[in-house]
Amino acid sequence: MKEATHFSLALTQNRLNKHLTQKEVAARLGIERSTYAYYENSKTKPSCEMILFLSEILETDYHIFIEAVIKDINEERGNPITVGSKPL
C-alpha cells in the first residue's frame, strides 16, 4: 500500500466522522467500492467534480479536500504552487 497522503487522510477521517463505510460512500457516488478505496489508499485522486460530490456526501467543506490535494502536489513537486507570489 502506498503511503497515506494529505488527501487520503482527510477523506478517510471525514468518512469515519460520519460513521460511513467505504461501500456506503461508493454507493452514494455511484462508483465501485474498489474505486473509492483507491482514493483512500492513495492509489489515485478523484476528479474535481468527484471531490465536490464527496464534500456533499460527507457534509464537509470542499476546500478541505482541495487544500489537501494542493499539499500533496507541493510535496510531490518539491516546490509550492503559487498564485502570484503567494504559496497555496
C-alpha positions as CSV (number, residue, x, y, z in Angstrom):
1,M,0.0,0.0,0.0
2,K,1.2,3.5,-0.9
3,E,2.0,5.9,1.9
4,A,-1.0,8.0,3.0
5,T,-1.4,11.4,1.5
6,H,-2.9,14.6,2.9
7,F,-5.9,13.9,0.7
8,S,-6.4,10.3,1.6
9,L,-6.1,11.1,5.3
10,A,-8.6,13.9,5.1
11,L,-11.0,11.7,3.1
12,T,-10.8,8.7,5.5
13,Q,-11.1,10.9,8.6
14,N,-14.2,12.7,7.2
15,R,-15.8,9.4,6.3
16,L,-15.2,7.9,9.7
17,N,-16.5,11.0,11.4
18,K,-19.8,10.4,9.6
19,H,-19.8,6.7,10.6
20,L,-20.0,5.6,6.9
21,T,-18.3,2.6,5.3
22,Q,-16.4,2.8,2.1
23,K,-19.2,0.8,0.5
24,E,-21.9,3.3,1.6
25,V,-19.9,6.3,0.3
26,A,-19.2,4.5,-3.0
27,A,-22.9,3.6,-3.5
28,R,-23.9,7.3,-2.9
29,L,-21.2,8.3,-5.5
30,G,-22.4,5.7,-8.0
31,I,-18.9,4.1,-8.2
32,E,-17.4,0.7,-7.2
33,R,-16.1,0.3,-3.6
34,S,-12.7,-0.6,-5.0
35,T,-12.6,2.8,-6.9
36,Y,-13.4,4.6,-3.7
37,A,-10.8,2.5,-1.8
38,Y,-8.2,3.7,-4.3
39,Y,-8.9,7.3,-3.2
40,E,-8.4,6.4,0.5
41,N,-5.3,4.2,-0.2
42,S,-3.5,7.0,-2.2
43,K,-3.6,4.9,-5.4
44,T,-5.5,7.6,-7.3
45,K,-7.1,11.0,-6.8
46,P,-10.7,11.8,-7.8
47,S,-11.6,14.4,-10.3
48,C,-12.6,17.9,-9.1
49,E,-16.2,17.0,-9.8
50,M,-15.9,13.9,-7.6
51,I,-14.3,16.0,-4.8
52,L,-17.4,18.2,-4.9
53,F,-19.7,15.1,-4.6
54,L,-17.5,13.8,-1.8
55,S,-17.8,17.0,0.1
56,E,-21.6,17.0,-0.3
57,I,-21.9,13.3,0.9
58,L,-19.6,13.8,3.8
59,E,-21.0,17.2,4.6
60,T,-17.5,18.7,4.5
61,D,-16.3,22.0,3.0
62,Y,-14.7,21.1,-0.3
63,H,-11.8,23.4,0.5
64,I,-10.5,20.9,3.0
65,F,-10.1,18.3,0.2
66,I,-8.7,20.8,-2.3
67,E,-6.2,22.1,0.1
68,A,-5.1,18.5,0.9
69,V,-4.6,17.8,-2.8
70,I,-2.5,21.0,-3.2
71,K,-0.3,19.9,-0.2
72,D,0.2,16.6,-1.9
73,I,1.1,18.2,-5.2
74,N,3.5,20.6,-3.4
75,E,5.2,17.6,-1.7
76,E,5.5,15.7,-5.0
77,R,6.9,18.6,-6.9
78,G,9.2,19.8,-4.1
79,N,8.1,23.4,-4.6
80,P,4.9,25.2,-3.7
81,I,2.1,26.0,-6.1
82,T,1.7,29.8,-6.0
83,V,-0.9,32.3,-7.0
84,G,1.1,35.5,-7.8
85,S,3.9,35.3,-5.3
86,K,1.8,33.7,-2.5
87,P,2.2,29.9,-2.0
88,L,-1.1,28.0,-1.7
